[in-house]
Amino acid sequence: MLLLLPLLAGLAIAAPLEERSIHPLEERQLPPGDPCGRLVGTTPYYAPRTMLACLQSIAFKSEVRSNIMSVANAMYTQLDVLAANQLGDTEEPVNQAVNIQAEFQRINSTTYSTDYDFQHDLSRSMTLLNDGHHAWSSCYRSLFQTTHAIPIVSLSSSAESTTPNIYIVPDVARFVAATGFGTIYSSAGIDVASLAGAQVLGIEGKPAWDYIEQDKLPVTGVYIDKQQRLNSVFASYAAEGGVWGRVPGRFTSTRDLTKNNLTMTVKTTAGVEKEISIPWVTRYATTSTWNYTSGEAFWNANCGSARPITLRETPGGGNTTQTPAGTTVAPTMADLRLLAQSAYRACPATRNTIAIPVVTSEDPTKSASYLGGRDIMFFSIPNTKTGVVYLPTFLPEPASNACITRYFIDLVFGLRNFTSAGIENVLIDTSNNGGGAVVLSQVAQVLFTGQRFENEANFETVLRRSPLTEAILQRFIDTPSLADVFSTFNPATYRSGTANLPRDANYFSPGREYTINNQTLRTSNLLRDPTEQIALLDMLFDIPDAAPFPPKSIVFTGNGLCGSACATFTNFLIEYYNGTGYIQAAQPSKPIEFTAFMAGQAFTSDAVYQEAATIGFDNPALLPKLNHAGSFGFAIRAAISPILAPGDFLQYRSFPAANRFALTAERYSDQMASWAYIASKAFPRNL
């Protein structure tokens, strides 16, 4: 148990420690010579400044900037459907205050000494949007990770407390072991065991909370809501590939290579106050040994050429979902078990990555309360009639037919196991759900609402209307042979109302207009996704006429980190059930949004070229070709709900959580205890 000692009023925080004269991986231990060449044959772990010296030896190339920025400008003026929302909007919950196109103009006119400085500046500007749909992924970003293995967590003495403190996680030794940094920390004089559960008093010379809010949150990106970004800083539970574990939180990562160490003032559970200097470690994130004799050699091998384009498959039906093998009629329970066994063999649970240590003693999937599932998991809370549906993702990994079939089967068996266990009330936990496939979200909606599923009350979407998108659509209209090509722009991919669109439908006619930040955004008509997956689900499971649980029996929980496809699911159920949520917050005294994104669809510049190549689209309106390694992420579609947001985008609408609670030490170490606490509040008569 952690010692939850209150932070003393007026406590003086020590000034930040000087940078250690010798980092365990210090560059001066390397042979002299070229900053990149002297890394040949050494470990894949480096001091950040060592790697920075290498990367900053690569000269700035104006032609590279010109090419990359031409793609950025074209993408944001032709394709991105949320660009108008980002023009300096300061209204909550957007609060971006960033005009990304003005940032592009600044970057175009800035004098850079190195290619790395240019690429890092562009990536930083995209991060300021605080929207995970938008990013610049350079060759540097994909090849290097700078981390440490000392996660922190916000904990209170009780769930009702509004003044939590910050602690090093009690299972810190597991994180260090998973990363393999033990020897590095020993060399730096860090006693990892003594840090378990220590209270963090200061970071980099500031009170701990001040550092997190002033220094860390502005560079975390991904989430629009500040409190969601705050939650993402701290360690939390997660599942990956069917294995229960933890994520360390964004406190343990940085893109800043100018600092070799992170300084902290802590108070151990034994009451000893001390200062530590944690080495940042830059990892060369490939399986290859570093063998570049110069920065230019590295750049030519990794950055100089664009990624090859792989054409999309054409499955013979642009808006159909492939039926899993063996499911031609509604199967019996025995058939389902055989199908499940086949799917599980073809898509086995995978071990966690280095970032997520496997949980052992507190792993709820090892208990009698575990009621099945891999990518989606089902539990019963002991001594209650409450079940938990844990939804860590809507995209099984890998996203193969077998894994998607397994996801279907998990849903079917999980809800059947709820019935067998006498479950009457349900918590739906979406913690750390990054989103995924809308098709799986819709399948989950059907199972929770039964035949009363009102797909016409669900989300509609729009594409941006521009010379480029109109030309791509016209290519489909003019070319009947493309009817079965799976594509973001193929009319056969969508429906209007209850009817699938014909292959030659012009969904930009007449189109729609929105006024956002004094800008006119022209879009397509309202489009809906196909619903063939519902027919497939009906083959696997006899969908009941009524919802399996009444509205009063459904409660949402999580940490607010719930991406686009996840928001599609939760917000539909909020519409359907008028439900409420209990959200774990790092600062429970402040409002937090229930979901992170409202059903925008992420796309990449790579995908644009891929689709153009697949359909043989060669048109002057096409984006300039990206000649160098890297990819832009942006939003290709925006969602509208006839009920929640008639005539408005869901992406930037606010849905604050009705109930917030703090994490305690016990509930950090035992997730079942956390779920039991929520159940006691949501369903007090169910105990």
Order of alpha helices (4+ residues) and beta strands (2+ residues): beta-alpha-alpha-alpha-alpha-beta-alpha-beta-beta-beta-alpha-alpha-alpha-beta-beta-alpha-alpha-beta-beta-beta-beta-beta-beta-alpha-alpha-beta-beta-alpha-beta-alpha-beta-alpha-beta-beta-beta-beta-alpha-beta-alpha-beta-beta-alpha-beta-beta-alpha-alpha
